[in-house]
């Protein structure tokens, strides 16, 4: 298909559920993408964090090719070694837990919501936070603290109370006899890269212990190395009761996961929850390759080093360019809040071969691969600097 034919076919046959950018990509390697016209781009926002190893990482591709030749799918009423291996590996990186496999972050969060209701034995309310984002399915949407995503889908499922982020008093004020859990992102990605304060998180863990509440941490975007630790919660010195994962874990293939502390994991028994395609041999083999690559290539250390380097570059831009209100982030997850809409900046960068994102209208979001280099950061920052200076 040629370029215009692709655009026309999408318009005719594909539901318009995404705001489309007029780019057609056909090849990727590392942090580079090439479009159908062979123009090269530097990807500083690879799939909302899916591409944590960049595009087509050789170890992930090798694992996928190997598994495709043997067994792609087996239903979950049978056993297979890749799923067992991956669950054991996640126990090593996280905490003593049992795993539920699914296909996406929204599905993982739905599982966590459903788990909490069963655990609560009549308690069902979950406290969530303003500017949070937990997914597009109805319960995950109800947990999301942004009304714009809920508009038009009423009635929203009940059982969720949304309070101010980083405000323990607000959490306490929302507690009732029906409360069973608190659910949060430690770095709110779609909310504009808002960081949970350590004192707040420690106090929240203590409160949950005192009130017999589950602490559910949504690591769909922050998990698997994004913040310089394998899991973001490890930056806070706590252990959650439930962690949800997706995006980066599969290296580009769809996987979701819910980790639940071992002592409560058997709350869900046979027939209570399921996911047909969850944890197939193919995606588990890919995820194992992701974890091995992070370890062997020392990408957690690279994330810390390159994250600090990127932070310095962004702060330098703030000094030298007008219109930047704040720089905030952690590891390789950064937001630049502007005092004006960021759409034109994103478009300028795209035209110059740099892919970034804008969320909350005014927050430029940069989440490069964990194996990003100084040279690539320098190139991206030069384009971004020109955009900030030239776009009025």
Secondary structure, 3 states (H helix, E strand, C coil): CCHHHHHHHHHHHCCCCCCCCCCCEEEEEECEEEECCCCEEEECECCCCCCCCCECCHHHHHHHHHHHCCCCCCCCCCCCHHHHHHHHHHHHHCCCEEEEEECCHHHHHHHHHHHHHHHHCCCCEEEEEECCCCCCCHHHHHHCECHHHHCCCCCCCCCEEEECCCCHHHHHHHCCCCEEEEEECCEECCCCCEECCHHHHHHHHHHHHHHCCEEEEECCCCCCCCCCCCCHHHHCCCCCCEEEECHHHHCCCCCEEEEEEHHHHCCCCCCCCCCCCCCCHHHHHHHHHHHHHHHHCCHHHHHHHHHHHHHHHHHHHHHHCCCEEEEEEECCEEEEEECCCCHHHHHHHHHCCEECEEECCCEEEEECCCCCCHHHHHHHHHHHHHHHHHCC
